[in-house]
Amino acid sequence: MDAGASVESVDADTGNTMSTDDSGEEDEVQSTPSLTPVEKPYPDMLFASWEEAKMCYNRYAKNVGFSIKSSTSRKSTVDKQTDKYLFVCNKSGKNIDINKQEVPPVRQRNRTITKKTDCKACLRVKRRGDKWRVTMFIEEQNHACLKKFSLKRFLRSHKGIPKEEREFVKLLHKVNLSAGRVMSIMVELYGKLANVPYERKDVSNYMASIDTAARKNNDMSLLLAHFEKVKVHDPEFFKKIDLDHDDRVRRIFWVDGPARAAYKKYNNCLSFDATYMTNCYSMPFAPFIGINRYGQSIQLGCGFLRNEQIDDYVWLFEAFLKAMDGVQPINIITDQDASTRCAILSVFPDCCHRNCRWHIMQNAQGVLGNDMAKNEPLRLEFNATIDYSMTVEEFETRWAEMILKHNVADNKHLQDVYDMRASFVPAYFKDRFFPFLQTTARSEGFNAVLKRYVTPHNSLSHFEQYMKLQEKIDVAEDSNEFKEEDKIFRFWGEWPLEEHAFQVYTMPIYLRFRDELRKVTSYNANHVAGQIFDVVPVAGSVFGYGKRTYRVEANSEEGIYICECKINRDGLLCCHALRVMAQLGVVNEIPAHYILPRWTVPPDDIIPEKVELPPMPTDMKLSNKERKLLRYGTLCNNWTDYAKIAAESEKATALAEKYMRELGKELAAMKISAAAKRKDKKQASKNDGVTPETEIGGDGGQGSSTQYEHVRDPILTTTKGRPEEKRKKSGLHLKASKSQKCRGCGSAQHSTSECPSKITPAPEQKEFDFFRDMV
């Protein structure tokens, strides 16, 4: 019942369900269900507003089975306010004869047109004082109305996302859920798909409108205002922005306080790689990735660049260097990009730069794949030479032997790989610290996780998603810290050495050390001379080390074990050194100089340096808006269960309707009482001269953007690389060229969709004009 009506409700034609409860049968003849009473408008009916009149008429129209629309309105000549509205059936008027229209010169999208029957059904309301009176109501329809309840949700005036659910959909869109997943959640709330008054496409369109509105709303000014708001709570937050001559953003860099503090401990190895498809401007996202004491990837700074030229990377690296107080990274690994290499040589001259092995080998595969496929021994020796050469001299020797053995000295592609050897071959970086990686897989993995939080349609003001990703990293670190204090692991063996590793290393690093302990059983240690041992595989190949023999120099008195594989690279003793230690009986503890502080648990009496945000109030809860959305979703889900029970019979439905009417009256009274209390409180504050508290900033909680109004959004960036349609393809992807002919006229000069006979109608073929018009 409409609360705005001033008279008692009268009986209306409602869709009834013919129950057989009285006869004792369980089957029911299904018709249009009615969960609430529907009132039929009538002349002289009064409403508090024209919106209530429209709502009442629309509710009646849905019950009958047709859709309505607003037709005309009129403003008063006295107060210039609208005093008349006319609502009509959606089938009012007449359609234009499409068969008599000219064929468009280009193909157009297929759009459906409502069949109009010049229906005269309507409702007219006029303003009389502070009320709206029905002055005309025509009930008769000249067309068939929908009787099936599941079809009524597709009618135009009954289809749409309610206001409360729009806020809920906006919240789900904020966490990067797709339209399909959002619809799945709404189906759970409504009980079944047929009850949802909108479709997936409606959700998709609404989510797209949210992104469009964000871009039109000074995206960059909102982002910069958000930066200022973050800096209030995080004084160590650092940002740098570069604008072009037109005040458009070209480059952005930011890093928070905890990341700046972490860099002081973890600056000995960084991974850097740019990625696309994270924002609507196609600006490459360039994160700096480090490795913490748990072997996890951590974010040490983020940047957006318009281009990927040398100047752009120089600017980004200089901003990073400034944020980190001038401390250069010791080692850095990137992909095979010339601009990045030049910028690193310019800004980080003391840094060891290494290229990603995977990228180089992937590029080489495109030109060497055919030769390697025909020569399997060459392929195996090629990979073994790169992966298992322990010294530069050994690599040079094995490479030369491979070239002579397989007679490939004239292969220029192999020569190109050889020319790049110093940038990616592990033998050249044996003494450098690159723990557990030879590629930019950490950056690639970070970018893959990032794309779960943001999409190419997101604006840059979607900044909180990057903060949520940082929060995910912090929570993962806390999870590992908790496991160390609360959980225990079953030791692999009975070595005191393993127990010592469990005590000093963090849990993930201990597990890596335990893997090395297991590989000890795959080797034998043969004494060569003095303190030199050869560690030989027992049988076959050992994962990660191949089939080769490793030489270890041991000095048990001083606790020094030098293996030719990877001690310095990972900061852990390798299985070959551990095998020699077992041979010599040194199994009590790991020598102190082989325990890196970055892999250990800090002592209890030492508080690790960490920037903490201001303490949050212990009684802090969700905001009013968030609590409202949570209550709304919970109530929808709970009431759906009651609706399923109430729909079993007419008696149960009548009982549910009775209590729903009573509940509606109580909620309306509660709403009026709450509004009166707010009004009295506001008036009392005004009389006392106290200004009520308001939320800082009027931009949805992202701070004030007034001081950044001159900053304009970036232009759409042209990504690096050959366009997809012009990109060279390998032989596996090439398709045989075949002449395409028009199926209409047989011409090879155009396709079927571009056929002139399909676009321009031929005057001599009158009988086909109808079909051409449809096209």
BALUMLO-250573 format. One line per 3 residues: their letters; for each residue x, y, z of C-alpha. Coordinates in steps of 0.25 Angstrom, whole numbers, plus 5000, padded with zeros to 4 digits. Example, Ala and Ser with C-alpha at 12.3 -4.5 7.8 and 13.67 -1.06 7.14 Angstrom:
AS = 5049:4982:5031 ~ 5055:4996:5029
This chain:
MDA = 5000:5000:5000 ~ 5005:5014:4996 ~ 5008:5022:5009
GAS = 5005:5035:5002 ~ 4990:5031:4999 ~ 4980:5039:5007
VES = 4969:5030:5006 ~ 4966:5015:5010 ~ 4971:5005:5000
VDA = 4960:4999:4991 ~ 4960:4985:4985 ~ 4968:4984:4973
DTG = 4970:4973:4962 ~ 4982:4966:4967 ~ 4989:4953:4962
NTM = 4983:4942:4970 ~ 4988:4928:4972 ~ 4977:4918:4972
STD = 4980:4910:4984 ~ 4975:4896:4987 ~ 4978:4896:5002
DSG = 4963:4893:5005 ~ 4963:4881:4997 ~ 4975:4875:5003
EED = 4983:4875:4990 ~ 4997:4880:4990 ~ 4998:4885:4975
EVQ = 4995:4899:4972 ~ 4991:4906:4959 ~ 5002:4917:4957
STP = 4999:4931:4953 ~ 5005:4944:4956 ~ 5009:4944:4970
SLT = 5006:4956:4979 ~ 5014:4958:4992 ~ 5008:4972:4995
PVE = 4995:4978:4993 ~ 4994:4986:4980 ~ 4985:4998:4979
KPY = 4978:5002:4966 ~ 4978:5017:4964 ~ 4965:5025:4963
PDM = 4960:5039:4960 ~ 4962:5049:4972 ~ 4972:5040:4979
LFA = 4982:5048:4987 ~ 4998:5047:4988 ~ 5008:5054:4996
SWE = 5017:5056:4983 ~ 5017:5053:4969 ~ 5028:5042:4971
EAK = 5018:5034:4980 ~ 5008:5035:4969 ~ 5017:5030:4959
MCY = 5021:5019:4968 ~ 5007:5015:4971 ~ 5004:5015:4956
NRY = 5016:5007:4953 ~ 5013:4997:4963 ~ 4999:4995:4958
AKN = 5005:4994:4944 ~ 5014:4983:4948 ~ 5003:4975:4954
VGF = 4994:4976:4942 ~ 5006:4973:4932 ~ 5010:4986:4925
SIK = 5021:4997:4926 ~ 5019:5012:4928 ~ 5027:5025:4924
SST = 5026:5040:4927 ~ 5019:5047:4915 ~ 5017:5062:4918
SRK = 5018:5072:4929 ~ 5014:5086:4931 ~ 5020:5097:4940
STV = 5011:5107:4947 ~ 5010:5121:4942 ~ 5009:5126:4957
DKQ = 5021:5120:4964 ~ 5028:5114:4952 ~ 5028:5100:4958
TDK = 5023:5087:4952 ~ 5008:5085:4955 ~ 5004:5074:4945
YLF = 5010:5061:4941 ~ 5004:5051:4931 ~ 5009:5036:4931
VCN = 5005:5027:4920 ~ 5006:5013:4915 ~ 5019:5009:4909
KSG = 5012:5005:4896 ~ 5005:5019:4894 ~ 5008:5026:4881
KNI = 5011:5019:4867 ~ 5024:5013:4861 ~ 5030:5020:4849
DIN = 5029:5010:4837 ~ 5044:5005:4836 ~ 5041:5000:4822
KQE = 5039:5014:4817 ~ 5052:5019:4823 ~ 5065:5020:4815
VPP = 5076:5010:4816 ~ 5087:5016:4825 ~ 5100:5017:4817
VRQ = 5108:5009:4828 ~ 5104:4997:4836 ~ 5098:5000:4849
RNR = 5096:4993:4862 ~ 5084:4984:4863 ~ 5074:4991:4873
TIT = 5061:4986:4877 ~ 5049:4995:4876 ~ 5036:4994:4885
KKT = 5024:4991:4877 ~ 5014:5003:4879 ~ 4999:5001:4878
DCK = 4995:5015:4881 ~ 4990:5010:4895 ~ 4982:5021:4902
ACL = 4984:5016:4917 ~ 4989:5027:4925 ~ 4990:5034:4939
RVK = 4990:5049:4940 ~ 4992:5056:4954 ~ 4992:5071:4957
RRG = 4997:5079:4969 ~ 4986:5084:4978 ~ 4993:5091:4990
DKW = 5003:5082:4996 ~ 4996:5070:4990 ~ 4995:5063:4977
RVT = 4981:5059:4972 ~ 4978:5049:4961 ~ 4970:5056:4950
MFI = 4970:5046:4940 ~ 4971:5031:4940 ~ 4969:5022:4927
EEQ = 4970:5007:4931 ~ 4967:5000:4917 ~ 4978:4994:4909
NHA = 4977:4991:4894 ~ 4988:4981:4895 ~ 4991:4968:4902
CLK = 4998:4969:4916 ~ 5008:4960:4921 ~ 5003:4949:4931
KFS = 5015:4942:4934 ~ 5022:4947:4946 ~ 5036:4944:4941
LKR = 5035:4952:4929 ~ 5030:4965:4936 ~ 5044:4968:4941
FLR = 5048:4971:4926 ~ 5038:4982:4925 ~ 5045:4996:4924
SHK = 5039:5003:4936 ~ 5041:4990:4945 ~ 5055:4988:4941
GIP = 5067:4994:4948 ~ 5076:4994:4959 ~ 5070:5000:4972
KEE = 5077:5011:4979 ~ 5082:5002:4991 ~ 5087:4991:4982
REF = 5094:5002:4973 ~ 5103:5005:4986 ~ 5105:4990:4988
VKL = 5109:4988:4974 ~ 5118:5000:4975 ~ 5125:4993:4987
LHK = 5126:4980:4979 ~ 5132:4987:4967 ~ 5142:4994:4977
VNL = 5148:4981:4980 ~ 5149:4978:4965 ~ 5138:4967:4964
SAG = 5133:4965:4950 ~ 5118:4967:4946 ~ 5116:4952:4945
RVM = 5121:4950:4959 ~ 5113:4962:4964 ~ 5100:4956:4958
SIM = 5104:4942:4965 ~ 5104:4949:4978 ~ 5091:4956:4975
VEL = 5084:4943:4971 ~ 5088:4938:4985 ~ 5082:4950:4992
YGK = 5069:4949:4983 ~ 5067:4934:4984 ~ 5068:4931:4969
LAN = 5071:4938:4956 ~ 5056:4940:4952 ~ 5054:4949:4964
VPY = 5066:4959:4961 ~ 5059:4971:4954 ~ 5071:4973:4945
ERK = 5081:4966:4936 ~ 5096:4964:4935 ~ 5097:4975:4924
DVS = 5090:4985:4933 ~ 5101:4982:4944 ~ 5112:4983:4934
NYM = 5107:4996:4928 ~ 5106:5002:4942 ~ 5120:4998:4946
ASI = 5125:5004:4933 ~ 5117:5017:4937 ~ 5125:5017:4950
DTA = 5138:5017:4943 ~ 5134:5028:4933 ~ 5129:5037:4944
ARK = 5142:5035:4951 ~ 5150:5039:4939 ~ 5141:5052:4936
NND = 5143:5056:4951 ~ 5157:5061:4950 ~ 5164:5047:4952
MSL = 5177:5053:4955 ~ 5173:5063:4965 ~ 5166:5053:4973
LLA = 5178:5044:4973 ~ 5187:5055:4978 ~ 5177:5059:4988
HFE = 5177:5044:4993 ~ 5192:5045:4994 ~ 5191:5057:5003
KVK = 5181:5050:5012 ~ 5190:5037:5013 ~ 5202:5047:5017
VHD = 5194:5052:5029 ~ 5194:5038:5035 ~ 5208:5033:5029
PEF = 5218:5045:5030 ~ 5228:5037:5023 ~ 5219:5035:5010
FKK = 5227:5040:4998 ~ 5221:5045:4985 ~ 5227:5051:4972
IDL = 5219:5056:4960 ~ 5224:5061:4947 ~ 5214:5070:4938
DHD = 5216:5074:4923 ~ 5214:5087:4917 ~ 5199:5085:4917
DRV = 5198:5082:4932 ~ 5196:5067:4928 ~ 5202:5057:4937
RRI = 5214:5049:4930 ~ 5220:5042:4941 ~ 5216:5038:4956
FWV = 5224:5031:4967 ~ 5220:5028:4981 ~ 5225:5020:4993
DGP = 5220:5019:5007 ~ 5227:5020:5020 ~ 5228:5005:5024
ARA = 5234:5002:5010 ~ 5244:5012:5011 ~ 5248:5006:5025
AYK = 5249:4992:5019 ~ 5258:4997:5008 ~ 5269:5000:5018
KYN = 5269:4985:5021 ~ 5266:4979:5007 ~ 5273:4987:4997
NCL = 5283:4977:4993 ~ 5273:4971:4982 ~ 5262:4977:4974
SFD = 5253:4973:4963 ~ 5248:4983:4953 ~ 5238:4981:4942
ATY = 5227:4989:4935 ~ 5214:4984:4932 ~ 5201:4989:4924
MTN = 5186:4988:4926 ~ 5185:4993:4940 ~ 5178:5007:4937
CYS = 5169:5013:4926 ~ 5181:5022:4921 ~ 5189:5010:4917
MPF = 5201:5016:4925 ~ 5211:5005:4929 ~ 5211:5002:4943
APF = 5226:5000:4949 ~ 5227:4994:4963 ~ 5240:4992:4970
IGI = 5240:4978:4976 ~ 5249:4974:4988 ~ 5250:4961:4996
NRY = 5248:4961:5011 ~ 5253:4952:5022 ~ 5242:4941:5019
GQS = 5246:4941:5004 ~ 5233:4948:5000 ~ 5232:4959:4990
IQL = 5230:4973:4996 ~ 5226:4986:4989 ~ 5237:4996:4990
GCG = 5231:5007:4982 ~ 5221:5009:4970 ~ 5222:5017:4957
FLR = 5213:5021:4945 ~ 5220:5025:4932 ~ 5214:5031:4920
NEQ = 5225:5026:4911 ~ 5237:5016:4913 ~ 5248:5024:4908
IDD = 5261:5026:4915 ~ 5257:5040:4920 ~ 5245:5034:4927
YVW = 5253:5023:4934 ~ 5264:5033:4938 ~ 5253:5041:4944
LFE = 5247:5029:4951 ~ 5260:5024:4957 ~ 5264:5038:4962
AFL = 5251:5039:4969 ~ 5253:5025:4975 ~ 5267:5029:4979
KAM = 5262:5042:4986 ~ 5251:5034:4993 ~ 5262:5025:4999
DGV = 5271:5036:5003 ~ 5281:5033:4992 ~ 5284:5019:4995
QPI = 5286:5011:4982 ~ 5281:4996:4981 ~ 5293:4987:4981
NII = 5287:4977:4971 ~ 5275:4979:4961 ~ 5269:4969:4951
TDQ = 5260:4974:4939 ~ 5255:4970:4926 ~ 5263:4972:4913
DAS = 5260:4986:4911 ~ 5270:4996:4905 ~ 5264:5008:4912
TRC = 5264:5002:4925 ~ 5279:4998:4924 ~ 5283:5012:4920
AIL = 5275:5018:4931 ~ 5281:5009:4942 ~ 5295:5012:4937
SVF = 5292:5026:4938 ~ 5285:5027:4952 ~ 5291:5014:4959
PDC = 5305:5013:4954 ~ 5309:5005:4966 ~ 5298:4995:4964
CHR = 5300:4981:4958 ~ 5290:4980:4947 ~ 5285:4966:4942
NCR = 5275:4963:4931 ~ 5264:4953:4932 ~ 5269:4939:4927
WHI = 5255:4935:4923 ~ 5252:4947:4914 ~ 5266:4945:4907
MQN = 5264:4930:4905 ~ 5249:4933:4900 ~ 5254:4943:4890
AQG = 5265:4933:4885 ~ 5255:4922:4884 ~ 5248:4929:4873
VLG = 5260:4929:4864 ~ 5267:4917:4869 ~ 5255:4908:4871
NDM = 5256:4902:4857 ~ 5271:4899:4858 ~ 5270:4893:4872
AKN = 5258:4884:4869 ~ 5266:4878:4858 ~ 5278:4876:4866
EPL = 5274:4870:4880 ~ 5289:4868:4885 ~ 5291:4883:4882
RLE = 5279:4887:4890 ~ 5283:4879:4902 ~ 5297:4884:4902
FNA = 5293:4899:4899 ~ 5284:4898:4912 ~ 5295:4891:4920
TID = 5305:4901:4916 ~ 5297:4913:4921 ~ 5291:4907:4934
YSM = 5302:4898:4939 ~ 5315:4906:4936 ~ 5320:4910:4950
TVE = 5331:4920:4945 ~ 5333:4930:4934 ~ 5345:4922:4929
EFE = 5337:4909:4929 ~ 5326:4915:4921 ~ 5335:4921:4911
TRW = 5342:4907:4909 ~ 5329:4899:4908 ~ 5323:4909:4898
AEM = 5335:4908:4889 ~ 5335:4893:4890 ~ 5320:4893:4887
ILK = 5322:4902:4874 ~ 5333:4893:4869 ~ 5326:4880:4872
HNV = 5313:4884:4865 ~ 5319:4892:4854 ~ 5310:4904:4857
ADN = 5320:4915:4856 ~ 5313:4922:4845 ~ 5300:4923:4853
KHL = 5298:4938:4855 ~ 5287:4936:4865 ~ 5296:4927:4874
QDV = 5306:4938:4873 ~ 5295:4949:4877 ~ 5293:4940:4890
YDM = 5308:4939:4893 ~ 5309:4954:4891 ~ 5299:4956:4903
RAS = 5305:4946:4912 ~ 5310:4956:4922 ~ 5296:4961:4925
FVP = 5289:4948:4928 ~ 5298:4935:4929 ~ 5298:4931:4944
AYF = 5313:4929:4944 ~ 5315:4944:4942 ~ 5307:4946:4955
KDR = 5312:4935:4964 ~ 5317:4945:4974 ~ 5305:4954:4974
FFP = 5293:4953:4983 ~ 5281:4949:4975 ~ 5273:4940:4984
FLQ = 5265:4929:4978 ~ 5263:4935:4965 ~ 5269:4937:4951
TTA = 5257:4944:4945 ~ 5248:4955:4947 ~ 5238:4944:4952
RSE = 5235:4952:4965 ~ 5231:4964:4957 ~ 5223:4956:4947
GFN = 5216:4949:4959 ~ 5214:4962:4966 ~ 5208:4968:4953
AVL = 5199:4956:4952 ~ 5193:4958:4966 ~ 5192:4973:4964
KRY = 5183:4970:4952 ~ 5173:4963:4961 ~ 5171:4977:4968
VTP = 5171:4986:4956 ~ 5166:4985:4942 ~ 5169:4993:4929
HNS = 5156:5001:4932 ~ 5160:5006:4945 ~ 5165:5021:4947
LSH = 5177:5025:4954 ~ 5169:5030:4966 ~ 5166:5015:4968
FEQ = 5178:5017:4977 ~ 5173:5009:4989 ~ 5174:4996:4981
YMK = 5189:4998:4981 ~ 5189:5000:4996 ~ 5180:4988:4998
LQE = 5191:4980:4991 ~ 5201:4985:5000 ~ 5192:4982:5012
KID = 5192:4967:5006 ~ 5207:4967:5007 ~ 5207:4972:5021
VAE = 5197:4962:5025 ~ 5205:4950:5019 ~ 5217:4955:5027
DSN = 5209:4955:5039 ~ 5204:4941:5036 ~ 5218:4935:5035
EFK = 5222:4942:5048 ~ 5210:4936:5055 ~ 5214:4922:5050
EED = 5228:4923:5055 ~ 5223:4926:5069 ~ 5211:4916:5069
KIF = 5214:4905:5060 ~ 5225:4894:5060 ~ 5230:4886:5048
RFW = 5235:4871:5048 ~ 5250:4871:5046 ~ 5254:4863:5033
GEW = 5266:4856:5040 ~ 5273:4855:5053 ~ 5284:4865:5050
PLE = 5287:4876:5061 ~ 5290:4884:5049 ~ 5275:4884:5044
EHA = 5270:4888:5058 ~ 5280:4900:5059 ~ 5275:4904:5045
FQV = 5261:4903:5050 ~ 5264:4913:5062 ~ 5272:4923:5054
YTM = 5265:4924:5041 ~ 5251:4929:5038 ~ 5241:4918:5035
PIY = 5241:4919:5019 ~ 5256:4920:5019 ~ 5257:4908:5028
LRF = 5249:4900:5018 ~ 5258:4904:5007 ~ 5270:4900:5015
RDE = 5263:4887:5018 ~ 5262:4884:5003 ~ 5277:4885:5002
LRK = 5279:4876:5014 ~ 5270:4865:5006 ~ 5279:4866:4994
VTS = 5291:4863:5002 ~ 5287:4848:5001 ~ 5288:4849:4986
YNA = 5303:4852:4986 ~ 5316:4845:4990 ~ 5328:4853:4995
NHV = 5342:4848:4990 ~ 5354:4853:4996 ~ 5364:4859:4985
AGQ = 5375:4865:4993 ~ 5378:4873:5006 ~ 5364:4880:5008
IFD = 5358:4878:4994 ~ 5347:4869:4992 ~ 5339:4865:4979
VVP = 5324:4864:4982 ~ 5319:4854:4971 ~ 5304:4850:4969
VAG = 5300:4836:4973 ~ 5292:4834:4961 ~ 5287:4842:4950
SVF = 5283:4857:4951 ~ 5280:4865:4963 ~ 5269:4875:4962
GYG = 5275:4889:4961 ~ 5289:4884:4959 ~ 5289:4875:4948
KRT = 5299:4863:4946 ~ 5312:4870:4948 ~ 5322:4868:4959
YRV = 5325:4880:4969 ~ 5338:4883:4976 ~ 5338:4888:4990
EAN = 5349:4894:4998 ~ 5347:4892:5013 ~ 5354:4897:5025
SEE = 5347:4891:5037 ~ 5356:4898:5047 ~ 5351:4912:5042
GIY = 5338:4908:5038 ~ 5340:4912:5023 ~ 5334:4904:5012
ICE = 5335:4909:4998 ~ 5327:4902:4987 ~ 5327:4906:4972
CKI = 5312:4907:4971 ~ 5304:4917:4979 ~ 5307:4920:4993
NRD = 5308:4935:4991 ~ 5296:4936:4982 ~ 5285:4931:4992
GLL = 5292:4933:5005 ~ 5290:4919:5009 ~ 5300:4907:5010
CCH = 5298:4898:4998 ~ 5296:4883:4998 ~ 5310:4881:4994
ALR = 5316:4888:5005 ~ 5307:4881:5015 ~ 5311:4868:5009
VMA = 5326:4871:5012 ~ 5322:4876:5026 ~ 5315:4862:5028
QLG = 5328:4855:5023 ~ 5336:4863:5033 ~ 5327:4861:5044
VVN = 5323:4876:5046 ~ 5308:4874:5048 ~ 5305:4882:5061
EIP = 5303:4896:5056 ~ 5304:4905:5044 ~ 5316:4914:5044
AHY = 5312:4928:5048 ~ 5318:4935:5036 ~ 5308:4927:5027
ILP = 5296:4932:5034 ~ 5291:4945:5027 ~ 5283:4954:5037
RWT = 5273:4957:5026 ~ 5269:4942:5027 ~ 5268:4941:5042
VPP = 5258:4944:5053 ~ 5261:4956:5060 ~ 5264:4954:5075
DDI = 5253:4957:5085 ~ 5262:4968:5092 ~ 5263:4975:5078
IPE = 5251:4983:5073 ~ 5252:4983:5058 ~ 5251:4996:5051
KVE = 5238:4998:5046 ~ 5229:5010:5043 ~ 5216:5009:5049
LPP = 5203:5017:5046 ~ 5196:5024:5057 ~ 5189:5015:5066
MPT = 5174:5013:5062 ~ 5164:5014:5073 ~ 5160:5001:5079
DMK = 5145:5003:5077 ~ 5147:5007:5063 ~ 5136:5000:5054
LSN = 5131:5001:5040 ~ 5126:5014:5035 ~ 5111:5016:5035
KER = 5110:5014:5020 ~ 5118:5001:5020 ~ 5109:4996:5032
KLL = 5097:5000:5024 ~ 5101:4992:5012 ~ 5105:4980:5021
RYG = 5091:4980:5028 ~ 5084:4981:5014 ~ 5091:4969:5009
TLC = 5088:4961:5021 ~ 5074:4965:5022 ~ 5071:4962:5007
NNW = 5078:4948:5009 ~ 5070:4945:5022 ~ 5056:4950:5016
TDY = 5058:4941:5004 ~ 5058:4929:5013 ~ 5045:4934:5019
AKI = 5039:4937:5005 ~ 5042:4922:5001 ~ 5034:4917:5013
AAE = 5022:4927:5011 ~ 5021:4924:4997 ~ 5017:4910:5000
SEK = 5002:4913:5001 ~ 4992:4924:5001 ~ 4991:4923:5017
ATA = 5005:4925:5019 ~ 5006:4936:5009 ~ 4994:4944:5016
LAE = 5001:4942:5029 ~ 5014:4948:5023 ~ 5007:4959:5017
KYM = 5000:4963:5030 ~ 5013:4964:5038 ~ 5020:4971:5026
REL = 5009:4982:5027 ~ 5011:4983:5042 ~ 5026:4984:5040
GKE = 5024:4995:5029 ~ 5016:5003:5039 ~ 5026:5002:5050
LAA = 5038:5005:5041 ~ 5031:5017:5035 ~ 5028:5022:5049
MKI = 5042:5020:5053 ~ 5047:5027:5041 ~ 5039:5039:5044
SAA = 5043:5039:5059 ~ 5058:5039:5055 ~ 5056:5050:5045
AKR = 5049:5059:5056 ~ 5061:5056:5066 ~ 5071:5060:5056
KDK = 5064:5073:5053 ~ 5063:5076:5067 ~ 5077:5073:5070
KQA = 5082:5082:5058 ~ 5073:5093:5063 ~ 5079:5092:5077
SKN = 5093:5092:5071 ~ 5089:5105:5063 ~ 5084:5112:5075
DGV = 5096:5109:5083 ~ 5105:5114:5072 ~ 5112:5100:5070
TPE = 5114:5096:5056 ~ 5111:5081:5054 ~ 5123:5072:5051
TEI = 5125:5069:5036 ~ 5134:5060:5028 ~ 5146:5066:5023
GGD = 5146:5067:5008 ~ 5134:5066:4999 ~ 5139:5056:4989
GGQ = 5135:5043:4995 ~ 5146:5042:5006 ~ 5158:5045:4996
GSS = 5161:5058:5002 ~ 5160:5072:4996 ~ 5164:5073:4982
TQY = 5163:5088:4981 ~ 5178:5091:4981 ~ 5180:5081:4970
EHV = 5170:5086:4960 ~ 5180:5091:4950 ~ 5186:5077:4949
RDP = 5180:5070:4937 ~ 5178:5055:4934 ~ 5188:5048:4925
ILT = 5186:5045:4911 ~ 5184:5031:4906 ~ 5198:5025:4904
TTK = 5202:5017:4892 ~ 5208:5004:4897 ~ 5222:5000:4893
GRP = 5223:4989:4882 ~ 5218:4986:4868 ~ 5203:4987:4867
EEK = 5196:4973:4868 ~ 5191:4973:4854 ~ 5205:4976:4848
RKK = 5213:4967:4858 ~ 5222:4957:4852 ~ 5217:4943:4855
SGL = 5225:4930:4855 ~ 5223:4919:4845 ~ 5213:4912:4855
HLK = 5204:4924:4855 ~ 5204:4927:4840 ~ 5192:4924:4833
ASK = 5191:4921:4818 ~ 5186:4933:4810 ~ 5173:4931:4803
SQK = 5165:4940:4795 ~ 5152:4945:4801 ~ 5140:4946:4792
CRG = 5127:4953:4795 ~ 5116:4942:4796 ~ 5106:4952:4791
CGS = 5112:4956:4777 ~ 5124:4947:4776 ~ 5134:4959:4775
AQH = 5148:4958:4781 ~ 5149:4973:4783 ~ 5141:4973:4796
STS = 5135:4965:4807 ~ 5120:4961:4809 ~ 5118:4971:4820
ECP = 5123:4982:4811 ~ 5116:4978:4798 ~ 5110:4990:4791
SKI = 5097:4982:4788 ~ 5095:4980:4803 ~ 5097:4995:4806
TPA = 5091:5002:4794 ~ 5077:4996:4790 ~ 5075:4993:4775
PEQ = 5063:5000:4770 ~ 5059:4988:4761 ~ 5058:4978:4772
KEF = 5046:4983:4779 ~ 5043:4970:4786 ~ 5056:4971:4794
DFF = 5055:4985:4799 ~ 5049:4980:4813 ~ 5061:4971:4816
RDM = 5071:4982:4812 ~ 5064:4992:4821 ~ 5065:4982:4832
V = 5080:4981:4830
